[in-house]
Amino acid sequence: MTVTANVRYSLIDTMTRKEVFSKVIAGTFTAKFSDAFVGTERLKLANEGAARTNIQLLVGELLQFNPSR
């Protein structure tokens, strides 16, 4: 079971109230049959994994983010 979590992240400069970072990040995760026999549990694992992957991708983006651009 595969889930993709699409999340739009944005950072707003509090001084200027302008958006300085905006990105939609898609994090995908697949929970295998061997991870959980029951489908609802597999879906839960896939949702949690997709959210975790999405956050990991966001952190990678923020580490490369240069606000002076």
PDB file of N, CA, C and O in Angstrom:
ATOM      1  N   MET A   1       0.847  -1.156   0.000  1.00  0.00           N
ATOM      2  CA  MET A   1       0.000   0.000   0.000  1.00  0.00           C
ATOM      3  C   MET A   1       0.901   1.230   0.000  1.00  0.00           C
ATOM      4  O   MET A   1       1.762   1.381   0.867  1.00  0.00           O
ATOM      5  N   THR A   2       0.696   2.099  -0.972  1.00  0.00           N
ATOM      6  CA  THR A   2       1.535   3.292  -1.115  1.00  0.00           C
ATOM      7  C   THR A   2       0.709   4.553  -0.885  1.00  0.00           C
ATOM      8  O   THR A   2      -0.406   4.686  -1.389  1.00  0.00           O
ATOM      9  N   VAL A   3       1.275   5.463  -0.123  1.00  0.00           N
ATOM     10  CA  VAL A   3       0.632   6.748   0.164  1.00  0.00           C
ATOM     11  C   VAL A   3       1.602   7.859  -0.213  1.00  0.00           C
ATOM     12  O   VAL A   3       2.800   7.767   0.053  1.00  0.00           O
ATOM     13  N   THR A   4       1.076   8.904  -0.833  1.00  0.00           N
ATOM     14  CA  THR A   4       1.849  10.109  -1.117  1.00  0.00           C
ATOM     15  C   THR A   4       1.229  11.269  -0.362  1.00  0.00           C
ATOM     16  O   THR A   4       0.037  11.545  -0.504  1.00  0.00           O
ATOM     17  N   ALA A   5       2.028  11.942   0.432  1.00  0.00           N
ATOM     18  CA  ALA A   5       1.573  13.112   1.185  1.00  0.00           C
ATOM     19  C   ALA A   5       2.112  14.361   0.495  1.00  0.00           C
ATOM     20  O   ALA A   5       3.320  14.593   0.461  1.00  0.00           O
ATOM     21  N   ASN A   6       1.204  15.157  -0.050  1.00  0.00           N
ATOM     22  CA  ASN A   6       1.563  16.430  -0.687  1.00  0.00           C
ATOM     23  C   ASN A   6       1.257  17.549   0.305  1.00  0.00           C
ATOM     24  O   ASN A   6       0.112  17.736   0.715  1.00  0.00           O
ATOM     25  N   VAL A   7       2.301  18.292   0.686  1.00  0.00           N
ATOM     26  CA  VAL A   7       2.139  19.369   1.665  1.00  0.00           C
ATOM     27  C   VAL A   7       2.762  20.634   1.099  1.00  0.00           C
ATOM     28  O   VAL A   7       3.870  20.610   0.562  1.00  0.00           O
ATOM     29  N   ARG A   8       2.036  21.745   1.226  1.00  0.00           N
ATOM     30  CA  ARG A   8       2.574  23.043   0.810  1.00  0.00           C
ATOM     31  C   ARG A   8       3.136  23.733   2.043  1.00  0.00           C
ATOM     32  O   ARG A   8       2.429  23.976   3.020  1.00  0.00           O
ATOM     33  N   TYR A   9       4.419  24.040   1.972  1.00  0.00           N
ATOM     34  CA  TYR A   9       5.107  24.742   3.051  1.00  0.00           C
ATOM     35  C   TYR A   9       5.417  26.153   2.589  1.00  0.00           C
ATOM     36  O   TYR A   9       5.753  26.375   1.425  1.00  0.00           O
ATOM     37  N   SER A  10       5.305  27.100   3.496  1.00  0.00           N
ATOM     38  CA  SER A  10       5.712  28.463   3.167  1.00  0.00           C
ATOM     39  C   SER A  10       6.295  29.130   4.411  1.00  0.00           C
ATOM     40  O   SER A  10       5.869  28.890   5.541  1.00  0.00           O
ATOM     41  N   LEU A  11       7.286  29.972   4.150  1.00  0.00           N
ATOM     42  CA  LEU A  11       7.901  30.771   5.211  1.00  0.00           C
ATOM     43  C   LEU A  11       7.621  32.232   4.899  1.00  0.00           C
ATOM     44  O   LEU A  11       7.778  32.684   3.765  1.00  0.00           O
ATOM     45  N   ILE A  12       7.208  32.948   5.911  1.00  0.00           N
ATOM     46  CA  ILE A  12       6.870  34.362   5.759  1.00  0.00           C
ATOM     47  C   ILE A  12       7.856  35.196   6.574  1.00  0.00           C
ATOM     48  O   ILE A  12       8.084  34.927   7.754  1.00  0.00           O
ATOM     49  N   ASP A  13       8.433  36.206   5.937  1.00  0.00           N
ATOM     50  CA  ASP A  13       9.300  37.149   6.635  1.00  0.00           C
ATOM     51  C   ASP A  13       8.419  38.013   7.532  1.00  0.00           C
ATOM     52  O   ASP A  13       7.523  38.704   7.047  1.00  0.00           O
ATOM     53  N   THR A  14       8.671  37.974   8.829  1.00  0.00           N
ATOM     54  CA  THR A  14       7.808  38.701   9.760  1.00  0.00           C
ATOM     55  C   THR A  14       7.965  40.221   9.653  1.00  0.00           C
ATOM     56  O   THR A  14       7.062  40.967  10.033  1.00  0.00           O
ATOM     57  N   MET A  15       9.100  40.673   9.142  1.00  0.00           N
ATOM     58  CA  MET A  15       9.306  42.122   9.008  1.00  0.00           C
ATOM     59  C   MET A  15       8.560  42.674   7.795  1.00  0.00           C
ATOM     60  O   MET A  15       7.898  43.708   7.882  1.00  0.00           O
ATOM     61  N   THR A  16       8.669  41.986   6.677  1.00  0.00           N
ATOM     62  CA  THR A  16       8.071  42.483   5.441  1.00  0.00           C
ATOM     63  C   THR A  16       6.741  41.819   5.113  1.00  0.00           C
ATOM     64  O   THR A  16       6.008  42.287   4.241  1.00  0.00           O
ATOM     65  N   ARG A  17       6.428  40.735   5.806  1.00  0.00           N
ATOM     66  CA  ARG A  17       5.225  39.938   5.560  1.00  0.00           C
ATOM     67  C   ARG A  17       5.194  39.336   4.156  1.00  0.00           C
ATOM     68  O   ARG A  17       4.131  38.997   3.635  1.00  0.00           O
ATOM     69  N   LYS A  18       6.368  39.210   3.561  1.00  0.00           N
ATOM     70  CA  LYS A  18       6.475  38.594   2.240  1.00  0.00           C
ATOM     71  C   LYS A  18       6.842  37.118   2.388  1.00  0.00           C
ATOM     72  O   LYS A  18       7.566  36.716   3.298  1.00  0.00           O
ATOM     73  N   GLU A  19       6.318  36.344   1.467  1.00  0.00           N
ATOM     74  CA  GLU A  19       6.643  34.923   1.443  1.00  0.00           C
ATOM     75  C   GLU A  19       8.053  34.762   0.879  1.00  0.00           C
ATOM     76  O   GLU A  19       8.341  35.226  -0.224  1.00  0.00           O
ATOM     77  N   VAL A  20       8.923  34.109   1.631  1.00  0.00           N
ATOM     78  CA  VAL A  20      10.310  33.938   1.203  1.00  0.00           C
ATOM     79  C   VAL A  20      10.614  32.505   0.770  1.00  0.00           C
ATOM     80  O   VAL A  20      11.646  32.234   0.156  1.00  0.00           O
ATOM     81  N   PHE A  21       9.704  31.602   1.099  1.00  0.00           N
ATOM     82  CA  PHE A  21       9.879  30.201   0.712  1.00  0.00           C
ATOM     83  C   PHE A  21       8.498  29.600   0.519  1.00  0.00           C
ATOM     84  O   PHE A  21       7.627  29.729   1.378  1.00  0.00           O
ATOM     85  N   SER A  22       8.307  28.948  -0.608  1.00  0.00           N
ATOM     86  CA  SER A  22       7.043  28.281  -0.869  1.00  0.00           C
ATOM     87  C   SER A  22       7.314  27.061  -1.735  1.00  0.00           C
ATOM     88  O   SER A  22       7.918  27.161  -2.803  1.00  0.00           O
ATOM     89  N   LYS A  23       6.865  25.928  -1.267  1.00  0.00           N
ATOM     90  CA  LYS A  23       7.113  24.711  -2.028  1.00  0.00           C
ATOM     91  C   LYS A  23       6.104  23.648  -1.639  1.00  0.00           C
ATOM     92  O   LYS A  23       5.752  23.501  -0.469  1.00  0.00           O
ATOM     93  N   VAL A  24       5.646  22.913  -2.636  1.00  0.00           N
ATOM     94  CA  VAL A  24       4.833  21.732  -2.391  1.00  0.00           C
ATOM     95  C   VAL A  24       5.780  20.542  -2.441  1.00  0.00           C
ATOM     96  O   VAL A  24       6.490  20.337  -3.425  1.00  0.00           O
ATOM     97  N   ILE A  25       5.778  19.770  -1.378  1.00  0.00           N
ATOM     98  CA  ILE A  25       6.665  18.622  -1.281  1.00  0.00           C
ATOM     99  C   ILE A  25       5.813  17.358  -1.240  1.00  0.00           C
ATOM    100  O   ILE A  25       4.839  17.266  -0.492  1.00  0.00           O
ATOM    101  N   ALA A  26       6.203  16.392  -2.058  1.00  0.00           N
ATOM    102  CA  ALA A  26       5.503  15.116  -2.110  1.00  0.00           C
ATOM    103  C   ALA A  26       6.390  14.048  -1.483  1.00  0.00           C
ATOM    104  O   ALA A  26       7.480  13.758  -1.975  1.00  0.00           O
ATOM    105  N   GLY A  27       5.909  13.476  -0.402  1.00  0.00           N
ATOM    106  CA  GLY A  27       6.628  12.394   0.263  1.00  0.00           C
ATOM    107  C   GLY A  27       5.848  11.102   0.099  1.00  0.00           C
ATOM    108  O   GLY A  27       4.666  11.045   0.439  1.00  0.00           O
ATOM    109  N   THR A  28       6.487  10.075  -0.413  1.00  0.00           N
ATOM    110  CA  THR A  28       5.823   8.808  -0.681  1.00  0.00           C
ATOM    111  C   THR A  28       6.426   7.702   0.180  1.00  0.00           C
ATOM    112  O   THR A  28       7.629   7.672   0.439  1.00  0.00           O
ATOM    113  N   PHE A  29       5.556   6.799   0.611  1.00  0.00           N
ATOM    114  CA  PHE A  29       6.008   5.650   1.397  1.00  0.00           C
ATOM    115  C   PHE A  29       5.137   4.449   1.063  1.00  0.00           C
ATOM    116  O   PHE A  29       3.928   4.576   0.873  1.00  0.00           O
ATOM    117  N   THR A  30       5.761   3.291   0.994  1.00  0.00           N
ATOM    118  CA  THR A  30       5.033   2.046   0.736  1.00  0.00           C
ATOM    119  C   THR A  30       5.159   1.119   1.933  1.00  0.00           C
ATOM    120  O   THR A  30       6.261   0.785   2.370  1.00  0.00           O
ATOM    121  N   ALA A  31       4.012   0.712   2.452  1.00  0.00           N
ATOM    122  CA  ALA A  31       3.974  -0.300   3.504  1.00  0.00           C
ATOM    123  C   ALA A  31       3.690  -1.634   2.828  1.00  0.00           C
ATOM    124  O   ALA A  31       2.713  -1.776   2.093  1.00  0.00           O
ATOM    125  N   LYS A  32       4.542  -2.594   3.084  1.00  0.00           N
ATOM    126  CA  LYS A  32       4.420  -3.891   2.437  1.00  0.00           C
ATOM    127  C   LYS A  32       3.487  -4.810   3.229  1.00  0.00           C
ATOM    128  O   LYS A  32       3.209  -4.590   4.407  1.00  0.00           O
ATOM    129  N   PHE A  33       3.025  -5.827   2.547  1.00  0.00           N
ATOM    130  CA  PHE A  33       2.160  -6.821   3.181  1.00  0.00           C
ATOM    131  C   PHE A  33       2.840  -7.427   4.402  1.00  0.00           C
ATOM    132  O   PHE A  33       2.189  -7.736   5.400  1.00  0.00           O
ATOM    133  N   SER A  34       4.150  -7.593   4.310  1.00  0.00           N
ATOM    134  CA  SER A  34       4.896  -8.172   5.439  1.00  0.00           C
ATOM    135  C   SER A  34       4.983  -7.218   6.638  1.00  0.00           C
ATOM    136  O   SER A  34       5.292  -7.648   7.749  1.00  0.00           O
ATOM    137  N   ASP A  35       4.712  -5.929   6.417  1.00  0.00           N
ATOM    138  CA  ASP A  35       4.720  -4.960   7.523  1.00  0.00           C
ATOM    139  C   ASP A  35       3.486  -5.112   8.404  1.00  0.00           C
ATOM    140  O   ASP A  35       3.561  -4.950   9.622  1.00  0.00           O
ATOM    141  N   ALA A  36       2.354  -5.424   7.785  1.00  0.00           N
ATOM    142  CA  ALA A  36       1.105  -5.604   8.532  1.00  0.00           C
ATOM    143  C   ALA A  36       0.136  -6.400   7.674  1.00  0.00           C
ATOM    144  O   ALA A  36      -0.060  -6.095   6.497  1.00  0.00           O
ATOM    145  N   PHE A  37      -0.463  -7.411   8.261  1.00  0.00           N
ATOM    146  CA  PHE A  37      -1.414  -8.258   7.541  1.00  0.00           C
ATOM    147  C   PHE A  37      -2.724  -7.515   7.282  1.00  0.00           C
ATOM    148  O   PHE A  37      -3.284  -7.596   6.188  1.00  0.00           O
ATOM    149  N   VAL A  38      -3.211  -6.786   8.297  1.00  0.00           N
ATOM    150  CA  VAL A  38      -4.490  -6.083   8.203  1.00  0.00           C
ATOM    151  C   VAL A  38      -4.308  -4.806   7.375  1.00  0.00           C
ATOM    152  O   VAL A  38      -3.389  -4.021   7.612  1.00  0.00           O
ATOM    153  N   GLY A  39      -5.196  -4.617   6.407  1.00  0.00           N
ATOM    154  CA  GLY A  39      -5.090  -3.479   5.491  1.00  0.00           C
ATOM    155  C   GLY A  39      -5.137  -2.128   6.173  1.00  0.00           C
ATOM    156  O   GLY A  39      -4.407  -1.215   5.787  1.00  0.00           O
ATOM    157  N   THR A  40      -5.985  -1.985   7.185  1.00  0.00           N
ATOM    158  CA  THR A  40      -6.081  -0.681   7.860  1.00  0.00           C
ATOM    159  C   THR A  40      -4.786  -0.341   8.598  1.00  0.00           C
ATOM    160  O   THR A  40      -4.383   0.821   8.655  1.00  0.00           O
ATOM    161  N   GLU A  41      -4.146  -1.350   9.155  1.00  0.00           N
ATOM    162  CA  GLU A  41      -2.865  -1.119   9.830  1.00  0.00           C
ATOM    163  C   GLU A  41      -1.781  -0.764   8.818  1.00  0.00           C
ATOM    164  O   GLU A  41      -0.937   0.093   9.078  1.00  0.00           O
ATOM    165  N   ARG A  42      -1.808  -1.430   7.658  1.00  0.00           N
ATOM    166  CA  ARG A  42      -0.846  -1.124   6.591  1.00  0.00           C
ATOM    167  C   ARG A  42      -1.047   0.300   6.089  1.00  0.00           C
ATOM    168  O   ARG A  42      -0.077   1.006   5.813  1.00  0.00           O
ATOM    169  N   LEU A  43      -2.306   0.725   5.971  1.00  0.00           N
ATOM    170  CA  LEU A  43      -2.599   2.099   5.544  1.00  0.00           C
ATOM    171  C   LEU A  43      -2.071   3.098   6.576  1.00  0.00           C
ATOM    172  O   LEU A  43      -1.505   4.129   6.212  1.00  0.00           O
ATOM    173  N   LYS A  44      -2.256   2.792   7.856  1.00  0.00           N
ATOM    174  CA  LYS A  44      -1.738   3.665   8.917  1.00  0.00           C
ATOM    175  C   LYS A  44      -0.224   3.785   8.817  1.00  0.00           C
ATOM    176  O   LYS A  44       0.318   4.886   8.910  1.00  0.00           O
ATOM    177  N   LEU A  45       0.465   2.657   8.625  1.00  0.00           N
ATOM    178  CA  LEU A  45       1.924   2.678   8.482  1.00  0.00           C
ATOM    179  C   LEU A  45       2.353   3.472   7.254  1.00  0.00           C
ATOM    180  O   LEU A  45       3.334   4.214   7.297  1.00  0.00           O
ATOM    181  N   ALA A  46       1.615   3.313   6.164  1.00  0.00           N
ATOM    182  CA  ALA A  46       1.945   4.044   4.933  1.00  0.00           C
ATOM    183  C   ALA A  46       1.739   5.545   5.119  1.00  0.00           C
ATOM    184  O   ALA A  46       2.550   6.341   4.647  1.00  0.00           O
ATOM    185  N   ASN A  47       0.659   5.940   5.804  1.00  0.00           N
ATOM    186  CA  ASN A  47       0.412   7.361   6.082  1.00  0.00           C
ATOM    187  C   ASN A  47       1.511   7.952   6.948  1.00  0.00           C
ATOM    188  O   ASN A  47       2.021   9.037   6.667  1.00  0.00           O
ATOM    189  N   GLU A  48       1.871   7.236   7.996  1.00  0.00           N
ATOM    190  CA  GLU A  48       2.927   7.721   8.888  1.00  0.00           C
ATOM    191  C   GLU A  48       4.265   7.811   8.159  1.00  0.00           C
ATOM    192  O   GLU A  48       5.017   8.768   8.346  1.00  0.00           O
ATOM    193  N   GLY A  49       4.555   6.825   7.337  1.00  0.00           N
ATOM    194  CA  GLY A  49       5.800   6.837   6.576  1.00  0.00           C
ATOM    195  C   GLY A  49       5.852   7.972   5.568  1.00  0.00           C
ATOM    196  O   GLY A  49       6.897   8.596   5.381  1.00  0.00           O
ATOM    197  N   ALA A  50       4.717   8.244   4.913  1.00  0.00           N
ATOM    198  CA  ALA A  50       4.663   9.344   3.939  1.00  0.00           C
ATOM    199  C   ALA A  50       4.879  10.690   4.631  1.00  0.00           C
ATOM    200  O   ALA A  50       5.571  11.560   4.103  1.00  0.00           O
ATOM    201  N   ALA A  51       4.287  10.857   5.810  1.00  0.00           N
ATOM    202  CA  ALA A  51       4.483  12.102   6.565  1.00  0.00           C
ATOM    203  C   ALA A  51       5.937  12.246   6.990  1.00  0.00           C
ATOM    204  O   ALA A  51       6.511  13.331   6.893  1.00  0.00           O
ATOM    205  N   ARG A  52       6.533  11.157   7.459  1.00  0.00           N
ATOM    206  CA  ARG A  52       7.942  11.177   7.870  1.00  0.00           C
ATOM    207  C   ARG A  52       8.846  11.522   6.683  1.00  0.00           C
ATOM    208  O   ARG A  52       9.754  12.345   6.801  1.00  0.00           O
ATOM    209  N   THR A  53       8.589  10.889   5.550  1.00  0.00           N
ATOM    210  CA  THR A  53       9.376  11.164   4.344  1.00  0.00           C
ATOM    211  C   THR A  53       9.227  12.617   3.921  1.00  0.00           C
ATOM    212  O   THR A  53      10.201  13.260   3.529  1.00  0.00           O
ATOM    213  N   ASN A  54       8.009  13.131   4.002  1.00  0.00           N
ATOM    214  CA  ASN A  54       7.746  14.517   3.620  1.00  0.00           C
ATOM    215  C   ASN A  54       8.556  15.470   4.484  1.00  0.00           C
ATOM    216  O   ASN A  54       9.150  16.417   3.969  1.00  0.00           O
ATOM    217  N   ILE A  55       8.586  15.236   5.779  1.00  0.00           N
ATOM    218  CA  ILE A  55       9.335  16.104   6.691  1.00  0.00           C
ATOM    219  C   ILE A  55      10.831  16.004   6.425  1.00  0.00           C
ATOM    220  O   ILE A  55      11.536  17.012   6.477  1.00  0.00           O
ATOM    221  N   GLN A  56      11.319  14.809   6.141  1.00  0.00           N
ATOM    222  CA  GLN A  56      12.739  14.646   5.810  1.00  0.00           C
ATOM    223  C   GLN A  56      13.094  15.440   4.550  1.00  0.00           C
ATOM    224  O   GLN A  56      14.149  16.071   4.486  1.00  0.00           O
ATOM    225  N   LEU A  57      12.216  15.406   3.558  1.00  0.00           N
ATOM    226  CA  LEU A  57      12.458  16.171   2.331  1.00  0.00           C
ATOM    227  C   LEU A  57      12.428  17.674   2.609  1.00  0.00           C
ATOM    228  O   LEU A  57      13.219  18.428   2.042  1.00  0.00           O
ATOM    229  N   LEU A  58      11.506  18.112   3.489  1.00  0.00           N
ATOM    230  CA  LEU A  58      11.442  19.534   3.869  1.00  0.00           C
ATOM    231  C   LEU A  58      12.737  19.966   4.537  1.00  0.00           C
ATOM    232  O   LEU A  58      13.275  21.023   4.211  1.00  0.00           O
ATOM    233  N   VAL A  59      13.240  19.171   5.458  1.00  0.00           N
ATOM    234  CA  VAL A  59      14.483  19.520   6.149  1.00  0.00           C
ATOM    235  C   VAL A  59      15.615  19.663   5.135  1.00  0.00           C
ATOM    236  O   VAL A  59      16.417  20.592   5.226  1.00  0.00           O
ATOM    237  N   GLY A  60      15.682  18.753   4.176  1.00  0.00           N
ATOM    238  CA  GLY A  60      16.697  18.856   3.124  1.00  0.00           C
ATOM    239  C   GLY A  60      16.572  20.145   2.334  1.00  0.00           C
ATOM    240  O   GLY A  60      17.575  20.788   2.023  1.00  0.00           O
ATOM    241  N   GLU A  61      15.343  20.527   2.008  1.00  0.00           N
ATOM    242  CA  GLU A  61      15.110  21.790   1.288  1.00  0.00           C
ATOM    243  C   GLU A  61      15.536  22.990   2.125  1.00  0.00           C
ATOM    244  O   GLU A  61      16.162  23.919   1.615  1.00  0.00           O
ATOM    245  N   LEU A  62      15.198  22.967   3.405  1.00  0.00           N
ATOM    246  CA  LEU A  62      15.530  24.104   4.270  1.00  0.00           C
ATOM    247  C   LEU A  62      17.031  24.227   4.504  1.00  0.00           C
ATOM    248  O   LEU A  62      17.546  25.332   4.675  1.00  0.00           O
ATOM    249  N   LEU A  63      17.726  23.105   4.512  1.00  0.00           N
ATOM    250  CA  LEU A  63      19.184  23.157   4.665  1.00  0.00           C
ATOM    251  C   LEU A  63      19.842  23.822   3.453  1.00  0.00           C
ATOM    252  O   LEU A  63      20.914  24.415   3.573  1.00  0.00           O
ATOM    253  N   GLN A  64      19.206  23.723   2.300  1.00  0.00           N
ATOM    254  CA  GLN A  64      19.734  24.349   1.080  1.00  0.00           C
ATOM    255  C   GLN A  64      19.174  25.751   0.850  1.00  0.00           C
ATOM    256  O   GLN A  64      19.631  26.467  -0.041  1.00  0.00           O
ATOM    257  N   PHE A  65      18.199  26.136   1.643  1.00  0.00           N
ATOM    258  CA  PHE A  65      17.506  27.414   1.465  1.00  0.00           C
ATOM    259  C   PHE A  65      18.442  28.580   1.763  1.00  0.00           C
ATOM    260  O   PHE A  65      19.127  28.600   2.785  1.00  0.00           O
ATOM    261  N   ASN A  66      18.458  29.543   0.857  1.00  0.00           N
ATOM    262  CA  ASN A  66      19.264  30.750   1.022  1.00  0.00           C
ATOM    263  C   ASN A  66      18.305  31.932   0.965  1.00  0.00           C
ATOM    264  O   ASN A  66      17.863  32.300  -0.124  1.00  0.00           O
ATOM    265  N   PRO A  67      17.968  32.542   2.104  1.00  0.00           N
ATOM    266  CA  PRO A  67      16.966  33.609   2.123  1.00  0.00           C
ATOM    267  C   PRO A  67      17.391  34.886   1.396  1.00  0.00           C
ATOM    268  O   PRO A  67      16.543  35.727   1.101  1.00  0.00           O
ATOM    269  N   SER A  68      18.667  35.048   1.105  1.00  0.00           N
ATOM    270  CA  SER A  68      19.105  36.272   0.444  1.00  0.00           C
ATOM    271  C   SER A  68      18.895  36.222  -1.069  1.00  0.00           C
ATOM    272  O   SER A  68      19.131  37.219  -1.751  1.00  0.00           O
ATOM    273  N   ARG A  69      18.454  35.077  -1.607  1.00  0.00           N
ATOM    274  CA  ARG A  69      18.218  34.978  -3.059  1.00  0.00           C
ATOM    275  C   ARG A  69      17.014  35.707  -3.484  1.00  0.00           C
ATOM    276  O   ARG A  69      16.684  35.717  -4.670  1.00  0.00           O
TER     277      ARG A  69
END
